[in-house]
Amino acid sequence: MEPVHVAIIYYSSTGTIHTLARAAAEGAEEAGATVRLRKVCETAPVTAISARPEWEQHLTDTADVAEASHDDLEWADAVLFGTPTRFGNPASQLRVFIDTTGPLWFRGKLADKVYSAFTSSNTAHGGQESTLLALANTFCHWGGIIVPPGYTDPVQFQAGNPYGASHVAGDGPPGDVSLRAARHQARRVVGIATRLGAGGAA
Ligand SMILES: Cc1cc2nc3c(=O)[nH]c(=O)nc-3n(C[C@H](O)[C@H](O)[C@H](O)COP(=O)(O)O)c2cc1C
């Protein structure tokens, strides 16, 4: 049986979302999926990036991560998007990628896939849920099947966000609970995609 294809497409300035994306990749692989981990293109001006050494460093550290393309979306049975919260919304870098997908959408290539999303913010009530719900607007337009984690695993009662794995970056890098939540979300996405017939299991 062909494994479920999972694309994890993310943006990260300083590494938090990159760390969650890698945890999601582990979860999807544990569940038997073939995974493509992809970053979106950096669009911020060089002056903004160089003003923050940790941003510049993360760009260097992730230079070898492949950039997301339309082929990744077409290939995938399920897509997990990761983005930091930016004033309660997804990062513009991720939106730039999403806003190039009109031709795929027009040909119906984005419909009937499983979609899910994860995020981080600096503060506990800094807009995580609004960011995830904003991405869900797009998934509705695509005709996607939105799969949130809900409270489907004990870790969700610790992580506390049924909309998608989320981390408070102001508390430090993602720890055990955030990483387990990301892995669980990805495993669940693979499980639902399998039940929908992805990977030839209809
Ligand atoms: C322009 C901008 C807007 C932001 N808006 C918010 C916000 O609304 N709420 C919040 O808690 N943190 C906000 N942050 C902090 C980021 O969400 C946080 O640094 C990010 O989640 C870290 O993820 P990363 O390490 O993957 O880049 C903002 C950061 C920037 C640069």
The ligand as a Gaussian input file, in Angstrom:
#p B3LYP/6-31G(d) Opt

LIG

0 1
 C        5.662000      41.554000      13.253000
 C        5.447000      40.610000      14.393000
 C        4.199000      40.482000      14.930000
 C        3.972000      39.625000      16.006000
 N        2.727000      39.517000      16.521000
 C        2.536000      38.775000      17.627000
 C        1.250000      38.691000      18.218000
 O        0.248000      39.195000      17.712000
 N        1.140000      38.004000      19.381000
 C        2.209000      37.402000      19.979000
 O        2.064000      36.841000      21.060000
 N        3.437000      37.406000      19.399000
 C        3.606000      38.067000      18.239000
 N        4.839000      38.089000      17.654000
 C        5.889000      37.194000      18.152000
 C        6.010000      35.941000      17.264000
 O        4.756000      35.282000      17.105000
 C        7.021000      34.979000      17.813000
 O        8.269000      35.629000      17.822000
 C        7.055000      33.741000      16.949000
 O        5.949000      32.923000      17.290000
 C        8.305000      32.949000      17.064000
 O        8.264000      31.967000      16.019000
 P        9.571000      31.675000      15.147000
 O       10.695000      31.456000      16.137000
 O        9.254000      30.404000      14.418000
 O        9.833000      32.815000      14.233000
 C        5.064000      38.914000      16.550000
 C        6.337000      39.044000      15.983000
 C        6.530000      39.885000      14.924000
 C        7.919000      40.013000      14.335000

